Amino acid sequence: MKLSVIMPVYNEKDTIREILSQVRAVGLANEIIVVDDFSTDGTREILQEEAQKGDLTLVLHDHNQGKGAAVRSGLERFTGDIVIIQDADLEYDPRDYPTLIRPIVEGRIKVVYGSRFIGPRKDMLFTHWIGNQFLTVLTNILFDTTLSDMETCYKVLRADVAKGLNIKSNRWGIDPEITAKVLKRRNRIFEVPISYYGREFYEGKKISWRDGFVVLWTLIKYRFVD
């Protein structure tokens, strides 16, 4: 089965070459779609150099729109049988791809999430942990499920599921919107443990506690509308 990797990128000049190298080294990606959301720190120029290697599709936004918009741009273009979302900041390890795609390749399930909380991980700030736990518990209550990590980047979808989501969120609402729509379409989610190397704000982490309100509203909204 053909695997497509969608990588939303914004101002990641210090990590972008390394994460692309890691994705390539795994050797499973048949298609890499990198969406630069109008980076201003030199990332865009690095990506243009990387694109000359001929093994990735580079999409350039003409203004900053947010992670959700970047993921949506990738979802509009991928051609694989399975699609995986990959952050560009080295928090998530592409060596987990075999574990992530196996249940779909075997025909057992249509959607797999990589959970940061049932596998080995770098310790994260308590405030990040409690925020993730609260939003995941709320997801479980609203959608009658038992997830351990709704906010994970590693969301792996069979092509027919991904193309039927009709994603609208431009920014941090992307994760709860995907989850809500996957579950409302009667797709159960299979979780597998992944490695996680969380970074801090001084290292470039972008999401903050304020964005939790966006996630909260998105969960409630898509519980009742589509």
BALOBA-1460 file (C-alpha; in Angstrom, 3 decimals):
// residues 226
<rec num="1" residu="m" x="0.000" y="0.000" z="0.000"/>
<rec num="2" residu="k" x="1.282" y="3.450" z="-0.923"/>
<rec num="3" residu="l" x="2.099" y="5.686" z="2.072"/>
<rec num="4" residu="s" x="1.791" y="9.472" z="1.852"/>
<rec num="5" residu="v" x="3.358" y="11.715" z="4.503"/>
<rec num="6" residu="i" x="1.953" y="15.212" z="5.005"/>
<rec num="7" residu="m" x="4.304" y="17.575" z="6.816"/>
<rec num="8" residu="p" x="3.001" y="21.033" z="7.835"/>
<rec num="9" residu="v" x="5.916" y="23.410" z="8.452"/>
<rec num="10" residu="y" x="6.268" y="26.890" z="9.934"/>
<rec num="11" residu="n" x="9.613" y="28.396" z="10.978"/>
<rec num="12" residu="e" x="11.528" y="25.144" z="11.608"/>
<rec num="13" residu="k" x="14.908" y="25.945" z="10.030"/>
<rec num="14" residu="d" x="16.813" y="24.164" z="12.813"/>
<rec num="15" residu="t" x="15.010" y="20.840" z="12.408"/>
<rec num="16" residu="i" x="13.603" y="20.609" z="8.882"/>
<rec num="17" residu="r" x="16.616" y="18.948" z="7.240"/>
<rec num="18" residu="e" x="16.885" y="16.385" z="10.026"/>
<rec num="19" residu="i" x="13.215" y="15.402" z="10.048"/>
<rec num="20" residu="l" x="13.223" y="14.993" z="6.258"/>
<rec num="21" residu="s" x="16.335" y="12.849" z="6.584"/>
<rec num="22" residu="q" x="14.597" y="10.695" z="9.194"/>
<rec num="23" residu="v" x="11.477" y="10.237" z="7.057"/>
<rec num="24" residu="r" x="13.606" y="9.252" z="4.070"/>
<rec num="25" residu="a" x="15.716" y="6.870" z="6.158"/>
<rec num="26" residu="v" x="12.673" y="4.838" z="7.220"/>
<rec num="27" residu="g" x="12.119" y="4.037" z="3.541"/>
<rec num="28" residu="l" x="8.335" y="3.606" z="3.738"/>
<rec num="29" residu="a" x="7.088" y="6.932" z="2.375"/>
<rec num="30" residu="n" x="6.107" y="6.733" z="-1.284"/>
<rec num="31" residu="e" x="5.076" y="10.378" z="-1.239"/>
<rec num="32" residu="i" x="6.204" y="13.279" z="0.956"/>
<rec num="33" residu="i" x="4.120" y="16.444" z="0.791"/>
<rec num="34" residu="v" x="5.658" y="19.381" z="2.664"/>
<rec num="35" residu="v" x="3.445" y="22.425" z="3.160"/>
<rec num="36" residu="d" x="5.299" y="25.569" z="4.205"/>
<rec num="37" residu="d" x="2.894" y="27.957" z="5.929"/>
<rec num="38" residu="f" x="4.809" y="31.114" z="4.955"/>
<rec num="39" residu="s" x="7.938" y="30.604" z="7.065"/>
<rec num="40" residu="t" x="10.080" y="33.706" z="7.543"/>
<rec num="41" residu="d" x="13.169" y="32.253" z="9.266"/>
<rec num="42" residu="g" x="14.874" y="30.624" z="6.271"/>
<rec num="43" residu="t" x="12.889" y="27.375" z="6.356"/>
<rec num="44" residu="r" x="11.345" y="28.060" z="2.964"/>
<rec num="45" residu="e" x="14.733" y="28.424" z="1.290"/>
<rec num="46" residu="i" x="15.927" y="25.159" z="2.860"/>
<rec num="47" residu="l" x="12.808" y="23.388" z="1.604"/>
<rec num="48" residu="q" x="13.364" y="24.669" z="-1.908"/>
<rec num="49" residu="e" x="16.830" y="23.126" z="-1.801"/>
<rec num="50" residu="e" x="15.433" y="19.841" z="-0.450"/>
<rec num="51" residu="a" x="12.778" y="19.757" z="-3.159"/>
<rec num="52" residu="q" x="15.505" y="19.681" z="-5.793"/>
<rec num="53" residu="k" x="16.280" y="16.109" z="-4.695"/>
<rec num="54" residu="g" x="13.075" y="15.170" z="-6.481"/>
<rec num="55" residu="d" x="11.462" y="13.033" z="-3.780"/>
<rec num="56" residu="l" x="9.032" y="15.504" z="-2.231"/>
<rec num="57" residu="t" x="6.186" y="17.767" z="-3.253"/>
<rec num="58" residu="l" x="6.570" y="21.299" z="-1.886"/>
<rec num="59" residu="v" x="3.499" y="23.478" z="-1.352"/>
<rec num="60" residu="l" x="4.125" y="27.143" z="-0.474"/>
<rec num="61" residu="h" x="1.425" y="29.218" z="1.218"/>
<rec num="62" residu="d" x="1.519" y="32.892" z="0.279"/>
<rec num="63" residu="h" x="0.577" y="33.933" z="3.816"/>
<rec num="64" residu="n" x="0.480" y="32.322" z="7.238"/>
<rec num="65" residu="q" x="-2.791" y="30.462" z="7.790"/>
<rec num="66" residu="g" x="-2.100" y="27.938" z="10.542"/>
<rec num="67" residu="k" x="-1.350" y="24.237" z="10.969"/>
<rec num="68" residu="g" x="-4.872" y="23.194" z="10.055"/>
<rec num="69" residu="a" x="-4.703" y="25.007" z="6.732"/>
<rec num="70" residu="a" x="-1.329" y="23.412" z="5.992"/>
<rec num="71" residu="v" x="-2.652" y="19.922" z="6.742"/>
<rec num="72" residu="r" x="-5.693" y="20.636" z="4.575"/>
<rec num="73" residu="s" x="-3.442" y="21.636" z="1.676"/>
<rec num="74" residu="g" x="-1.706" y="18.281" z="2.030"/>
<rec num="75" residu="l" x="-4.975" y="16.353" z="2.231"/>
<rec num="76" residu="e" x="-6.089" y="17.968" z="-1.021"/>
<rec num="77" residu="r" x="-3.009" y="16.635" z="-2.832"/>
<rec num="78" residu="f" x="-2.023" y="13.234" z="-1.466"/>
<rec num="79" residu="t" x="-2.409" y="10.182" z="-3.696"/>
<rec num="80" residu="g" x="-1.518" y="7.299" z="-1.365"/>
<rec num="81" residu="d" x="-3.599" y="4.507" z="0.152"/>
<rec num="82" residu="i" x="-2.591" y="5.593" z="3.671"/>
<rec num="83" residu="v" x="-1.759" y="9.088" z="4.903"/>
<rec num="84" residu="i" x="0.170" y="10.069" z="8.019"/>
<rec num="85" residu="i" x="0.636" y="13.559" z="9.477"/>
<rec num="86" residu="q" x="4.217" y="14.337" z="10.532"/>
<rec num="87" residu="d" x="5.303" y="17.427" z="12.482"/>
<rec num="88" residu="a" x="8.614" y="19.007" z="11.503"/>
<rec num="89" residu="d" x="9.988" y="19.636" z="15.002"/>
<rec num="90" residu="l" x="11.580" y="16.243" z="15.894"/>
<rec num="91" residu="e" x="9.081" y="15.539" z="18.696"/>
<rec num="92" residu="y" x="7.786" y="12.511" z="16.780"/>
<rec num="93" residu="d" x="10.008" y="9.715" z="15.468"/>
<rec num="94" residu="p" x="9.396" y="8.380" z="11.918"/>
<rec num="95" residu="r" x="10.860" y="5.047" z="13.004"/>
<rec num="96" residu="d" x="7.411" y="4.429" z="14.487"/>
<rec num="97" residu="y" x="5.868" y="4.293" z="10.988"/>
<rec num="98" residu="p" x="5.914" y="0.468" z="10.741"/>
<rec num="99" residu="t" x="3.942" y="0.170" z="13.992"/>
<rec num="100" residu="l" x="1.548" y="2.934" z="12.963"/>
<rec num="101" residu="i" x="0.619" y="1.604" z="9.543"/>
<rec num="102" residu="r" x="0.583" y="-2.139" z="10.285"/>
<rec num="103" residu="p" x="-3.062" y="-2.369" z="11.502"/>
<rec num="104" residu="i" x="-4.255" y="-0.598" z="8.341"/>
<rec num="105" residu="v" x="-2.040" y="-2.614" z="6.000"/>
<rec num="106" residu="e" x="-3.398" y="-5.798" z="7.579"/>
<rec num="107" residu="g" x="-6.952" y="-4.630" z="6.938"/>
<rec num="108" residu="r" x="-7.881" y="-4.637" z="10.616"/>
<rec num="109" residu="i" x="-8.753" y="-0.933" z="11.023"/>
<rec num="110" residu="k" x="-9.062" y="2.325" z="9.072"/>
<rec num="111" residu="v" x="-7.644" y="4.837" z="11.574"/>
<rec num="112" residu="v" x="-4.601" y="4.573" z="13.855"/>
<rec num="113" residu="y" x="-3.378" y="7.116" z="16.416"/>
<rec num="114" residu="g" x="0.085" y="7.080" z="17.934"/>
<rec num="115" residu="s" x="-0.314" y="7.662" z="21.660"/>
<rec num="116" residu="r" x="2.339" y="9.556" z="23.606"/>
<rec num="117" residu="f" x="0.995" y="8.249" z="26.894"/>
<rec num="118" residu="i" x="1.191" y="4.478" z="26.447"/>
<rec num="119" residu="g" x="4.752" y="4.341" z="25.157"/>
<rec num="120" residu="p" x="8.248" y="5.622" z="26.026"/>
<rec num="121" residu="r" x="8.431" y="9.377" z="26.143"/>
<rec num="122" residu="k" x="10.485" y="12.323" z="27.274"/>
<rec num="123" residu="d" x="8.917" y="13.850" z="30.379"/>
<rec num="124" residu="m" x="6.666" y="16.817" z="29.528"/>
<rec num="125" residu="l" x="5.595" y="19.808" z="31.588"/>
<rec num="126" residu="f" x="2.781" y="19.060" z="34.031"/>
<rec num="127" residu="t" x="0.625" y="21.804" z="32.527"/>
<rec num="128" residu="h" x="0.970" y="20.210" z="29.062"/>
<rec num="129" residu="w" x="0.153" y="16.796" z="30.483"/>
<rec num="130" residu="i" x="-2.927" y="17.921" z="32.393"/>
<rec num="131" residu="g" x="-4.186" y="19.901" z="29.400"/>
<rec num="132" residu="n" x="-3.845" y="16.898" z="27.115"/>
<rec num="133" residu="q" x="-5.562" y="14.641" z="29.652"/>
<rec num="134" residu="f" x="-8.484" y="17.030" z="30.108"/>
<rec num="135" residu="l" x="-9.109" y="17.398" z="26.380"/>
<rec num="136" residu="t" x="-8.806" y="13.652" z="25.806"/>
<rec num="137" residu="v" x="-11.245" y="12.847" z="28.620"/>
<rec num="138" residu="l" x="-13.692" y="15.393" z="27.199"/>
<rec num="139" residu="t" x="-13.362" y="13.719" z="23.794"/>
<rec num="140" residu="n" x="-14.139" y="10.362" z="25.363"/>
<rec num="141" residu="i" x="-17.227" y="11.757" z="27.081"/>
<rec num="142" residu="l" x="-18.547" y="13.543" z="23.997"/>
<rec num="143" residu="f" x="-17.927" y="10.707" z="21.537"/>
<rec num="144" residu="d" x="-18.237" y="7.608" z="23.736"/>
<rec num="145" residu="t" x="-14.710" y="6.362" z="23.184"/>
<rec num="146" residu="t" x="-11.629" y="5.525" z="25.295"/>
<rec num="147" residu="l" x="-8.697" y="7.334" z="23.700"/>
<rec num="148" residu="s" x="-5.528" y="8.078" z="25.665"/>
<rec num="149" residu="d" x="-4.177" y="10.842" z="23.381"/>
<rec num="150" residu="m" x="-6.553" y="12.846" z="21.194"/>
<rec num="151" residu="e" x="-4.043" y="15.632" z="20.510"/>
<rec num="152" residu="t" x="-1.298" y="13.422" z="19.085"/>
<rec num="153" residu="c" x="0.261" y="14.522" z="15.808"/>
<rec num="154" residu="y" x="0.481" y="10.937" z="14.573"/>
<rec num="155" residu="k" x="-2.931" y="10.431" z="13.018"/>
<rec num="156" residu="v" x="-2.836" y="7.720" z="10.348"/>
<rec num="157" residu="l" x="-5.819" y="7.408" z="8.026"/>
<rec num="158" residu="r" x="-6.840" y="5.179" z="5.186"/>
<rec num="159" residu="a" x="-7.306" y="7.270" z="2.054"/>
<rec num="160" residu="d" x="-11.082" y="6.935" z="1.856"/>
<rec num="161" residu="v" x="-11.437" y="8.148" z="5.447"/>
<rec num="162" residu="a" x="-9.056" y="11.074" z="4.975"/>
<rec num="163" residu="k" x="-10.722" y="12.278" z="1.795"/>
<rec num="164" residu="g" x="-14.161" y="12.203" z="3.400"/>
<rec num="165" residu="l" x="-13.384" y="14.451" z="6.367"/>
<rec num="166" residu="n" x="-13.982" y="17.871" z="4.748"/>
<rec num="167" residu="i" x="-11.655" y="19.638" z="7.200"/>
<rec num="168" residu="k" x="-12.414" y="23.316" z="7.925"/>
<rec num="169" residu="s" x="-10.070" y="24.321" z="10.776"/>
<rec num="170" residu="n" x="-7.170" y="26.592" z="9.894"/>
<rec num="171" residu="r" x="-5.215" y="26.491" z="13.127"/>
<rec num="172" residu="w" x="-5.086" y="24.334" z="16.258"/>
<rec num="173" residu="g" x="-8.616" y="23.043" z="15.814"/>
<rec num="174" residu="i" x="-7.293" y="20.525" z="13.296"/>
<rec num="175" residu="d" x="-6.697" y="17.667" z="15.774"/>
<rec num="176" residu="p" x="-10.097" y="17.741" z="17.502"/>
<rec num="177" residu="e" x="-11.877" y="18.252" z="14.177"/>
<rec num="178" residu="i" x="-10.216" y="15.204" z="12.606"/>
<rec num="179" residu="t" x="-10.980" y="13.141" z="15.706"/>
<rec num="180" residu="a" x="-14.601" y="14.293" z="15.935"/>
<rec num="181" residu="k" x="-15.310" y="13.607" z="12.275"/>
<rec num="182" residu="v" x="-13.559" y="10.243" z="12.281"/>
<rec num="183" residu="l" x="-15.643" y="9.103" z="15.249"/>
<rec num="184" residu="k" x="-18.928" y="10.558" z="13.990"/>
<rec num="185" residu="r" x="-18.461" y="8.537" z="10.797"/>
<rec num="186" residu="r" x="-18.419" y="5.380" z="12.962"/>
<rec num="187" residu="n" x="-14.692" y="4.734" z="12.586"/>
<rec num="188" residu="r" x="-13.169" y="3.380" z="15.764"/>
<rec num="189" residu="i" x="-9.582" y="4.488" z="16.429"/>
<rec num="190" residu="f" x="-6.788" y="1.989" z="17.110"/>
<rec num="191" residu="e" x="-4.012" y="3.373" z="19.352"/>
<rec num="192" residu="v" x="-0.396" y="2.197" z="19.327"/>
<rec num="193" residu="p" x="2.475" y="3.368" z="21.557"/>
<rec num="194" residu="i" x="4.988" y="5.800" z="20.063"/>
<rec num="195" residu="s" x="8.156" y="7.503" z="21.234"/>
<rec num="196" residu="y" x="7.828" y="11.172" z="22.113"/>
<rec num="197" residu="y" x="10.540" y="13.792" z="22.533"/>
<rec num="198" residu="g" x="8.588" y="16.877" z="23.589"/>
<rec num="199" residu="r" x="10.276" y="20.228" z="23.361"/>
<rec num="200" residu="e" x="9.821" y="23.348" z="25.463"/>
<rec num="201" residu="f" x="8.840" y="26.883" z="24.471"/>
<rec num="202" residu="y" x="12.458" y="28.032" z="24.505"/>
<rec num="203" residu="e" x="13.158" y="25.291" z="21.960"/>
<rec num="204" residu="g" x="10.454" y="26.581" z="19.627"/>
<rec num="205" residu="k" x="7.238" y="24.904" z="20.781"/>
<rec num="206" residu="k" x="4.334" y="26.949" z="19.452"/>
<rec num="207" residu="i" x="1.076" y="25.715" z="20.987"/>
<rec num="208" residu="s" x="0.189" y="27.269" z="24.363"/>
<rec num="209" residu="w" x="-2.519" y="26.927" z="27.013"/>
<rec num="210" residu="r" x="-4.547" y="29.617" z="25.249"/>
<rec num="211" residu="d" x="-4.927" y="27.338" z="22.237"/>
<rec num="212" residu="g" x="-6.651" y="24.847" z="24.510"/>
<rec num="213" residu="f" x="-9.786" y="26.987" z="24.347"/>
<rec num="214" residu="v" x="-9.809" y="26.619" z="20.554"/>
<rec num="215" residu="v" x="-9.508" y="22.850" z="20.917"/>
<rec num="216" residu="l" x="-12.279" y="22.815" z="23.530"/>
<rec num="217" residu="w" x="-14.661" y="24.803" z="21.362"/>
<rec num="218" residu="t" x="-13.876" y="22.695" z="18.302"/>
<rec num="219" residu="l" x="-14.667" y="19.475" z="20.157"/>
<rec num="220" residu="i" x="-18.023" y="20.776" z="21.321"/>
<rec num="221" residu="k" x="-18.857" y="22.308" z="17.947"/>
<rec num="222" residu="y" x="-18.198" y="19.176" z="15.907"/>
<rec num="223" residu="r" x="-20.050" y="16.994" z="18.364"/>
<rec num="224" residu="f" x="-23.236" y="18.655" z="17.160"/>
<rec num="225" residu="v" x="-22.438" y="19.896" z="13.627"/>
<rec num="226" residu="d" x="-20.416" y="18.511" z="10.717"/>
